[in-house]
Amino acid sequence: MRRKTSRLLRGIALLSALALGSTACGGSDDGSDQKAVSASDIQAALKKGGTVTVWAWEPTLKTVAADFEKKYPKVKINLVSERSGDKHYTALSNAISAEKGVPDVAQVEYFALSQYALTKGLTDLAPFGAGKLASRYTPGPWNAVSEGEAVYGLPMDSGPMALFYNKTVFDKYKIAVPTTWDEYVDAARKLHKADPKVYIANDAGDAGFTTSMLWQAGSRPYKVDGTKVKVDFSDAGAKKYTDTWQKLIDEKLLAPINGWTDDWYKGLGDGTIATLASGAWMPANFVTGVPNAAGDWRAAPMPAWTKGDKASAENGGSSLTLPTLGKNKELAYAFAEYANAGDGVQTRVKQGAFPATTAELQSTEFQTTKFDYFGGQEANKIFAESAANVASDWSYLPFQQYANSIFNDTVGKAYVSGTKLADGLKAWQDASVKYGEEQGFTVEK
């Protein structure tokens, strides 16, 4: 499930600084030194019972937790769901730092996962047999939760990207749905010329969107090996993105509106924002946030950077993890596996969650689901194909939350001044490198 990108979380930054020099990614107190936990061990724990405290904002987990308790009546799931975003991570970081009140299970988004893993904040789930689940998930989410043989969470959902477009607007101006980003720029020009109030999209600068676009373009700006990192936005993929997006910025073809604001919802509803490149979790937000535009919108594959290329990327998504200082590890793992690889998956999908599991994505029932909001379109076919075409070699920084927090101070200037997008990325790179060095990371030049 998507929400706004997190801002700077100083608690995690401090944890990173304290952990550097004494750990590397892949090590945790419950990691490589932990004894294997068998299926019989987990069953014995379920039979004995106990309480599992879960910190997660994903709404479908309420039903999953109730079902789990019915199946295992001696187990109580204490679901703490009132926090999300910054409040969730701040509370989790503070609990870990204080070594008090740490939950047994915590929802952690993919972009933030390595930061907790690096600081020994998460249990390696490989000794529980989590590695055997790898084939059940699509490449992007599994890559996000694993590091070598270590597994730091079980994928809960995914965000393979698609292009949502207002068919009514495109039909009105007789403009074809773009299949490449060059065609997208042409469509932007035609739309804005036909009606100066209409923009192809909104973009006032967003770190999560930008990294997803770079991912799809083939850019791999981040390389991470434990506490050794490299940040480089000068590759060919990044140039594809900046060359194209700069045209949209220079020609003022993007609505200067931030996502998830009242103006954004209004633009999506009245047709003045004609497309949205986003994760496959977006349909539910259209239904609840833009009900007046039902029937106008459709989904299409992401435009290609090179004609015929099917490469996609993830945008959003999260996992269920077991914090190292949490208790009841066997019960906690049993719940995480039930929710993300067992019966809980179907429960969540039926309530609108977008799965990370290949079985659900490839099922006839899932792919033939008709979306009334999209005029009866079987949009899941597009989303499932996108998920299958996500490259699995993307990495986030182990301090990605900080990097995202300074995005508007660097790249964001390209949207409000004469700064070029490529120069903004270079400034983002330099600031990220500086921070990494200050925190004790070894940064490759």
Sequence and secondary structure as in RCSB ss.txt:
>XXXX:A:sequence
MRRKTSRLLRGIALLSALALGSTACGGSDDGSDQKAVSASDIQAALKKGGTVTVWAWEPTLKTVAADFEKKYPKV
KINLVSERSGDKHYTALSNAISAEKGVPDVAQVEYFALSQYALTKGLTDLAPFGAGKLASRYTPGPWNAVSEGEA
VYGLPMDSGPMALFYNKTVFDKYKIAVPTTWDEYVDAARKLHKADPKVYIANDAGDAGFTTSMLWQAGSRPYKVD
GTKVKVDFSDAGAKKYTDTWQKLIDEKLLAPINGWTDDWYKGLGDGTIATLASGAWMPANFVTGVPNAAGDWRAA
PMPAWTKGDKASAENGGSSLTLPTLGKNKELAYAFAEYANAGDGVQTRVKQGAFPATTAELQSTEFQTTKFDYFG
GQEANKIFAESAANVASDWSYLPFQQYANSIFNDTVGKAYVSGTKLADGLKAWQDASVKYGEEQGFTVEK
>XXXX:A:secstr
         HHHHHHHHHHBTTB TT  TTTTTS    HHHHHHHHHH EEEEEE   TTHHHHHHHHHHHSTTE
EEEEE S  HHHHHHHHHHHHHHTSS  SEEEEEHHHHHHHHHTT B   GGGTGGGGGGGB HHHHHHHEETTE
E  EE    BEEEEEEHHHHHHTT    SBHHHHHHHHHHHHHH TT BSEE S  HHHHHHHHHHHT   EEEE
TTEEEE   SHHHHHHHHHHHHHHHTT EE   TTSHHHHHHHHHTSB EEEEETTTHHHHHHH GGGTTTEEEE
   BSSTT   B B   EEEE BTT S HHHHHHHHHHHHHSHHHHHHHHTT    BHHHHH HHHHT  BGGGT
TB THHHHHHHHHTB S     TTHHHHHHTHHHHGGGGGTSS  HHHHHHHHHHHHHHHHHHTT EEE 
